[in-house]
Amino acid sequence: MNPRLLQSFPTRIFPYRKAPADLAAETAGPLPTLPAGVFRFRLGRDARPLPMTAGEIAAELGDPFAQLLLGRGLLPLSLRSLLAALDARNGDPEGIPEQRSFLVADGGKIPWTPETANLRREFRFVLTRGKSGGAQPDLMVSASTNIDSESIFLQLIAWDPVHEVFNFYQRLGLGWGWAGNSWDALAGDTRGKGPFDSHVNGAMVMKELKAPWLNWNSQASSITDEALAPDDPLRLEPLYVQKQGAQQLETEVVRPGIRRWNDARFKQLFVAGTLSRAREFLRQALFTTTVNLCSAPEESSLARAGTPIHLPLGFFLNAEALLNLLQIPVNIQRPQVDGGIYAQCLQRYHVALSDGTFVLSGDTHFLFVVPEPAFEDQVVLQKLVLLQIVPHRLAAALLMVDLPNPLFSPRREALLPYLPDSARVGPAGSDVAAQIVAAMSGHALPGSPESEFLANWALPDAEWMGTYARRIEAYMGQVANSLQSLDGFDPMFRLAESRRREFRRRPLAEFRLTTPLTDIPEDAPLLEMTVNAAVQNKIFP
């Protein structure tokens, strides 16, 4: 049997893959095997799967999956039968006939050989369905490439235009479980549970959301037949043959989908100049709710002396927010390190890829894979700025706290208690800054995150942008100097591994081959960067 067809993707069975310790005993344990039917199963709220009637489905689930199939008693159990059932309804007013296929595999760039035959490459399809004419897709399916399997994971996200949310579904046994909608990602009892351990803010997820799309079939690097066994039937499967590039999934599906949900979220909660539940929005500017993965554009074969490796700017600062959104006028170059220096670190720390059994020395297909601030957090910050809830100056004052650590920053997280529950935008502007400053009164000890923020906020309107530009340029100048030698780059290489270790502790890190491993222990002290481009053990205020 082809090893690809035997993979079970246990981490994709989201209700139980990492059950939090505080869950009630009846909600933890083995995956339930449901009888035929549709079940409400929002982990953290529902103690057990609850059958849904046709009337409940019609009233509560307005997405095309529910309307076309579930509400009519149609329960396809495999990817092939799901697509066939949707095809049979293409002529309906709710039909979604336009289909696109995408392929991702964390080991998909590793050629097949007899020695790597049992490597868990974790092939999976992402399929989208939508209205004809190029409209934004309303359905996104994630499934194993064993498309006839009725047991390997089959999950989907569907846009509900009636309630303006994404609904999350998973096949469970002979039935389908509705795991909740986008609002449940933000509710206290369901946040971080079920699908919301990865879809933490209620939107769709694509970890590698920009070039070079590390593990995806893309214009930067294709997943080809070289990764498949010679007799693998996937070679002839139309969904595989017709696969499109990740660049299209990024720009035409995921980014618009994330904006779609957040536009609906603001529409409901920002009314008559008042933003309700403001803390939920503002925390996405300060707290690492989730991440994307970025990398150098160079492939691992280029880690050799004389070849520059261009490191992702998002590793060093929140470039998307500070430079693109807030447009702080800096004159900096993308950091780069000589490939020979990089190769020495690969050897020094015994960098390798492993699925738990097979070990392949070296880095991932594209070099220097690291987490960076998530696009969905950037979208929320952008909306807060555009709606003038958070003025440019306030956004910059917050983000410049702990500048060299764009994510996993204890210093910025220390500001979370001062965020207001609601925000008002009136003729005199937003009241958010005044609320934050007032809440910090008496807490700004020397050297504290509070004092750093207040010093930033005290910069006059005519000076803050230029002051921040000079700080960023000075910091990035120190970075550039450090990258000229092995002694300077080595600490940054260790910092990269520290941030990967923080990423691997999250449910979003599903597969072993996503990031490289080193001989640095997983429980080694976490690291952070200073404004002098020095790396030190992380300090928790």
Buried (B, 14 or more C-beta within 10 A) or exposed (E): EBBBBEBEBEBBBBBBBEBEEEBEEEBEEEBBEBEEBBBBBBBBBBEEBBEBEEEBBBEBBBBBBBBBBBBEEBBBBBBBBBBEBBBEBBEEEBBBBBBBBBBBBBBBBBEBEEEBEEBBBBBBBBBBBBBEEEEBBBBBBBBBBBBEBBEBBBBBBBBBEEBBBBBBBBBBBEBBBBBBBBBBBBBEEBBBBBBBBBBBBBBBBBBBBBBBBBBBBBBBBBBEBEBBBEEBBBEEBEBBEEBBBBBBBBEBBBBEBBBBBBEBBBEBBBEEBBBBBBBBBBBBBBBBBBBBBBBBBBBBEBBEEEBBBBBBBBBBBBBBBBBEBBEBEBEBEBBBBBBBBBBBBBEBBEBBBBBEEBEBEBBBBBBBBBBBBBBBBBBBBBBBBEBEBBBBBBBBBBBBBBBBBBBBBBBBBBBEEBBBEBBBBEEEEBBBBEBBBEBBEEBBEEEBBBBBBBEBBEBEEEEBBEBBBEBBBEBBEBBBEBBEEBEBBBBBBBBBBBBBBBBBEBBBBBBBBBBBBBEBEEEEEBBBBBEEBBBEEBEEB
